[in-house]
Amino acid sequence: MPITEKQRRHLKSMAHHLNPVVIVGQHGLSESVIKETVLTLETHELIKVRINAGDRHERTEMITEISDRTGAELVQTIGHVAVFYLRNPEKPGIRLPV
């Protein structure tokens, strides 16, 4: 279920103080990076991912691929950093506004 603009603003404010917990290097997206991203999303629900490789177009493709392969919602992109949200169905830790 896509998040609303109000929910997106709420998640942006929560993500402001976070540091990137997953870093994609010059070798791009490997299966291990995707697995680590999924595990981190299951634990934290809201994460920042730093993408250190490529130009803007390549970064955009990687961000889209991360979102597609993990099922996470892209909240925000600023430069080399993207913020993703994936609600934990068993134990949600973030309460979104309606």
ABEGO torsion letter per residue (X at the ends): XBBBAAAAAAAAAAAAABBBABBBBAAEBBAAAAAAAAAAAAAAGBBBBBBABEBAAAAAAAAAAAAAAAGBBBABBBEABBBBBBBBAABBABBBBX
